[in-house]
Amino acid sequence: MKKIEAVIRKSKFDEVKEALHKIEVNFFTYWDVTGVGNEKEGHVYRGITYSTTDIQRRYISVVVSDAFLEKTIDTILEAASTEMVGDGKIFISDIQETYRIRTKEKGTDAIK
């Protein structure tokens, strides 16, 4: 099993959520985060400069079976992309075991 952690634009969250539901990834956790990116210059909008050093993003965490990893990553990449600086990052890590508390199921049965 793998844990996928994605930091995406808040404006793309609904699209990512819908895309994940379409491929039957129905359980994931998310929260709002603030980070610092590579871009150091502010953006100018209607003559006012806005700081872009503190960036508001949405953090998504989902655990999937190894067989479902690439499909899930591709789905997030497609739905979250604007092809502009600041689209976010995806991190993958190994999960040793998963348990469903209610039924005591473990492994991939616990994440279905």
SVG drawing of the C-alpha trace seen along z (x, -y; Angstrom):
<svg xmlns="http://www.w3.org/2000/svg" viewBox="-17 -51 29 59">
<polyline fill="none" stroke="black" stroke-width="0.4" points="0.0,0.0 1.1,-3.6 0.2,-6.9 -0.3,-9.7 0.1,-13.2 -0.7,-16.0 -0.5,-19.8 -2.7,-21.5 -4.3,-24.8 -7.5,-25.4 -9.2,-26.4 -8.6,-23.0 -9.8,-20.9 -13.4,-20.3 -12.1,-19.1 -9.6,-16.7 -12.3,-15.5 -14.7,-14.7 -12.0,-13.0 -11.0,-10.8 -14.6,-9.8 -14.9,-8.9 -12.1,-6.4 -13.7,-5.1 -11.3,-6.7 -14.0,-7.6 -12.1,-8.0 -9.3,-10.6 -8.4,-13.3 -7.8,-16.9 -7.0,-20.1 -6.1,-23.7 -2.4,-24.5 -0.1,-27.5 3.4,-27.0 6.2,-28.9 7.0,-28.3 9.9,-29.1 8.3,-32.2 9.7,-35.3 8.1,-38.2 4.6,-39.4 1.7,-39.5 0.2,-42.8 -3.5,-43.0 -5.2,-46.4 -2.1,-48.3 -1.8,-46.5 1.1,-44.1 0.1,-40.9 2.7,-38.8 3.0,-35.3 5.6,-34.1 2.8,-32.6 0.7,-30.4 -2.7,-29.0 -3.1,-25.4 -5.1,-22.3 -3.3,-19.1 -4.8,-15.8 -3.8,-12.4 -5.0,-9.1 -3.9,-5.5 -4.3,-3.2 -3.2,0.3 0.0,0.7 -2.0,1.7 -4.1,-1.5 -1.2,-3.9 -0.4,-5.1 -4.1,-5.6 -4.6,-7.7 -1.5,-9.8 -2.4,-10.3 -5.9,-11.4 -4.6,-14.0 -2.0,-15.3 -4.7,-15.7 -7.3,-17.3 -5.0,-19.6 -2.9,-21.0 -3.2,-24.5 0.3,-24.3 1.4,-27.3 3.9,-27.8 2.4,-26.8 0.3,-23.8 1.7,-21.8 3.5,-18.6 2.7,-14.9 4.6,-12.8 4.5,-9.0 5.4,-6.8 5.1,-3.2 2.4,-2.1 3.2,1.1 -0.3,1.9 -3.8,0.5 -6.7,1.4 -10.4,0.5 -11.3,-0.1 -15.0,0.9 -14.6,4.3 -10.9,5.1 -10.2,5.7 -6.6,5.1 -4.6,4.6 -6.2,3.6 -9.6,4.8 -9.5,2.0 -9.1,-0.7 -11.9,0.4"/>
</svg>
